[in-house]
Amino acid sequence: MNDSNGKSDNGDEGRGGRAMAFIRKRIVLPLFILCVISLGLFLGGFIVFSDHVSTLQAPDLTVPADGIVVLTGGYSRIEGALELLKNKRGERLFISGVHASTNRNELQRVTGGDATLFECCVDIDRSALDTVGNAAESVKWANANHYKRIIVVTNNYHIPRTMFELQRASRDIEFIPYPITNTNLRDGNWITRGLVVRVLLVEYVKYVGAIIRYQLPARLSDVTTSLLHRIKG
């Protein structure tokens, strides 16, 4: 009786051991390798992304564009766009994503823009809540004015996602990125600055999320868009 039970127990233990070995070999190990590869790709992509945006430079605007678009998110962006308008690099300026409570006079006063220039050549959008909305409203404005060549002003780290969303919104318009740089990171020291790394990492995650979102079926894409709306920008 005891020998029989012993054999049965040993058999169960043997089968259990083989099952665990199978799981480790066929499931756990491949998942671990996949996670390591994914993490490596993510970190590698982040380094390439950060190096790219930290070395962006203003484009040659010898030939003026039709119009100028600036995405709100800092007064330095608007000030840079107003300078381009003042220098006649575009016929009109579109400021997208202005807070509903901010009126034209207040915006002109805070940015130090010329009142006459604001009155004649600046259009303001208050409906866009994020970069997707900025892109949609900017394309509507460009089409309404029959513009085919647009300068896009935003922070350097925001350029890749902005251009991606704009090009998704319209293939008929040429968008020229004009990066605003608040902190000089061209010497590569961004990696030693915690706050800068955090800003770049958040923007990189949003950029990757935007790319993935447009690869998903429509319903899943809508769900991910709703989730991303909870992350400002």
KATA-V872384 format. One record per residue. N is the residue number from 1. SS is DSSP state (@ for helix, = for strand, . for the rest). PSI is psi in whole degrees, 0 to 359 (none if undefined). D_CENTER is the distance of its C-alpha to the mean C-alpha in Angstrom with 1 decimal. Layout:
# KATA-V872384
N,SS,PSI,D_CENTER
N,SS,PSI,D_CENTER
This chain:
# KATA-V872384
1,.,310,70.6
2,@,320,68.7
3,@,320,68.3
4,@,317,66.8
5,@,321,64.4
6,@,318,63.5
7,@,320,62.7
8,@,317,60.7
9,@,317,58.6
10,@,323,58.1
11,@,318,57.1
12,@,317,54.5
13,@,322,53.1
14,@,316,53.0
15,@,321,51.1
16,@,319,48.7
17,@,319,48.2
18,@,322,47.6
19,@,315,45.1
20,@,320,43.1
21,@,320,43.3
22,@,315,42.0
23,@,315,39.1
24,@,318,38.2
25,@,318,38.6
26,@,338,37.0
27,@,301,34.3
28,@,310,33.6
29,@,312,33.6
30,@,321,31.3
31,@,320,28.8
32,@,315,28.9
33,@,319,28.5
34,@,318,25.5
35,@,318,23.9
36,@,316,24.7
37,@,316,23.3
38,@,316,20.0
39,@,319,19.7
40,@,317,20.6
41,@,320,18.0
42,@,311,15.2
43,@,320,16.5
44,@,317,17.2
45,@,322,13.8
46,@,318,12.5
47,@,316,15.2
48,@,315,14.6
49,@,310,10.9
50,@,319,12.2
51,@,322,15.2
52,@,308,13.5
53,@,332,11.4
54,@,350,14.5
55,.,8,16.7
56,.,143,15.2
57,.,158,18.0
58,.,140,18.8
59,.,164,20.0
60,.,117,23.6
61,.,39,24.2
62,.,319,27.9
63,.,116,27.7
64,.,153,26.3
65,.,176,23.7
66,.,315,24.6
67,=,174,22.3
68,=,135,19.5
69,=,135,16.5
70,=,134,14.9
71,=,125,12.2
72,.,159,13.8
73,.,1,12.8
74,.,139,15.6
75,@,336,18.9
76,@,328,18.5
77,@,311,16.0
78,@,319,18.6
79,@,320,21.4
80,@,319,20.0
81,@,321,19.7
82,@,325,23.2
83,@,320,24.5
84,@,319,23.4
85,@,317,25.1
86,@,324,28.1
87,.,11,28.4
88,.,38,28.4
89,.,353,25.3
90,.,160,24.8
91,.,320,27.1
92,=,160,25.0
93,=,134,22.0
94,=,118,19.7
95,=,111,18.1
96,=,137,15.7
97,.,25,15.3
98,.,139,18.4
99,.,143,19.9
100,.,332,22.9
101,.,355,25.3
102,.,118,24.6
103,.,171,27.1
104,@,316,27.2
105,@,319,29.9
106,@,317,28.1
107,@,319,24.9
108,@,320,27.2
109,@,315,29.1
110,@,323,26.3
111,@,350,24.6
112,.,21,28.0
113,.,155,27.6
114,.,127,30.7
115,@,320,32.1
116,@,319,33.5
117,@,320,30.3
118,@,318,28.4
119,@,323,31.2
120,@,326,31.4
121,@,15,28.0
122,=,126,25.2
123,=,142,23.8
124,=,134,21.9
125,.,131,19.8
126,.,4,20.0
127,.,331,18.9
128,.,132,15.1
129,.,346,13.8
130,.,186,10.0
131,@,324,7.5
132,@,314,9.5
133,@,321,12.6
134,@,314,11.8
135,@,314,11.6
136,@,314,14.7
137,@,325,16.7
138,@,320,16.0
139,@,320,17.4
140,@,315,20.3
141,@,315,21.1
142,@,316,21.2
143,@,321,23.3
144,@,330,25.6
145,.,2,26.3
146,.,38,26.6
147,.,137,24.1
148,.,355,23.1
149,=,112,21.5
150,=,132,18.8
151,=,132,17.5
152,=,117,14.0
153,=,123,13.9
154,=,175,11.1
155,=,152,10.7
156,@,318,10.6
157,@,341,7.9
158,@,350,5.5
159,@,309,7.3
160,@,314,6.1
161,@,322,3.3
162,@,313,6.0
163,@,322,8.6
164,@,313,8.0
165,@,321,8.3
166,@,317,11.1
167,@,332,12.9
168,@,323,12.9
169,@,331,14.5
170,.,130,17.0
171,.,357,18.5
172,.,352,21.3
173,.,138,19.6
174,=,120,18.9
175,=,128,15.8
176,=,111,16.3
177,=,132,13.5
178,=,97,15.1
179,=,137,13.5
180,=,126,14.8
181,.,113,15.8
182,.,331,17.3
183,.,128,18.4
184,.,115,19.8
185,.,17,18.6
186,.,346,20.0
187,.,2,22.8
188,.,9,20.7
189,@,8,21.7
190,@,329,18.2
191,@,344,19.2
192,@,1,22.1
193,.,108,20.4
194,@,312,19.5
195,@,320,17.4
196,@,316,15.3
197,@,319,14.9
198,@,314,13.8
199,@,314,11.1
200,@,320,9.8
201,@,316,10.4
202,@,316,8.7
203,@,324,5.3
204,@,318,6.5
205,@,318,7.7
206,@,320,4.9
207,@,312,3.9
208,@,319,7.6
209,@,321,8.2
210,@,319,7.0
211,@,314,9.2
212,@,319,11.9
213,@,321,12.0
214,.,357,13.2
215,.,351,15.7
216,.,159,17.4
217,.,158,20.3
218,@,316,19.9
219,@,315,21.1
220,@,325,19.0
221,@,319,15.9
222,@,321,17.0
223,@,313,17.6
224,@,326,14.2
225,@,317,12.7
226,@,320,15.3
227,@,319,14.5
228,@,336,10.8
229,@,337,12.3
230,.,344,14.1
231,.,117,11.2
232,.,136,10.9
233,.,none,8.0
